[in-house]
Amino acid sequence: YMGGGACWDNLTCGGTELTGAICSTSPPDDLNGFAGGFADLTNPNNPFRDWHIVFVSYCTCDIHFGDATQDYGNVTVQHKGYHNAKVAEKWAREHFLNPEEVFVTGSSAGAYGAWFNGPLLHEVWPASQVHVLADAGNGVITQDFLDNEFSNWNFLDNLPDIPGVRDCLLYTSPS
């Protein structure tokens, strides 16, 4: 899952270059910038060099799990990361019928995409070993964000059943 920023209100989404380059007009069509680390298939020390890669691009500013359209005053944002991820999953399901292992990874916003889509991929391939590595998605969010902005993505409607996660996201701190 491609990393990048996120936005949730007029301040964070308020511009033509939403949260930097990731949401300006379209996802990158030149993936050469994503050819290091796990994606370096020429490195003989890369344990994934012989694996197939499904790259889930990102420009929805919703950590790959939104399902809403929001008008933030000067810009309308299609927070449709959940649907984008489902399209990538559908393509993968059609091309990889019964993989022995599935390794789901992402960094930053992509870390959240990996976390929340990993269980859904396990449902797609129940006989496969599914591993998730989420990098640089620290999970620290404020109560104010949960109370006031989180719902802008319509995130909870598609949340997989991960023990304790829904309770944490719905938690309201005592006044």
Stockholm file with secondary structure:
# STOCKHOLM 1.0

chainA/1-175         YMGGGACWDNLTCGGTELTGAICSTSPPDDLNGFAGGFADLTNPNNPFRDWHIVFVSYCTCDIHFGDATQDYGNVTVQHKGYHNAKVAEKWAREHFLNPEEVFVTGSSAGAYGAWFNGPLLHEVWPASQVHVLADAGNGVITQDFLDNEFSNWNFLDNLPDIPGVRDCLLYTSPS
#=GR chainA/1-175 SS CCCCCCCCSHHHHCSSSTTGGGGSSSCCSCGGGGCSGGGCTTCTTCTTTTSCCCCCCCCSSSTTCCCEEEECSSCEEEECHHHHHHHHHHHHHHHCSSCSEEEEEEETHHHHHHHHHHHHHHHHSTTSEEEEEEESCCCCCCHHHHHHTGGGGTCGGGCCCCTTHHHHHHCCCCC
#=GC SS_cons         CCCCCCCCSHHHHCSSSTTGGGGSSSCCSCGGGGCSGGGCTTCTTCTTTTSCCCCCCCCSSSTTCCCEEEECSSCEEEECHHHHHHHHHHHHHHHCSSCSEEEEEEETHHHHHHHHHHHHHHHHSTTSEEEEEEESCCCCCCHHHHHHTGGGGTCGGGCCCCTTHHHHHHCCCCC
//
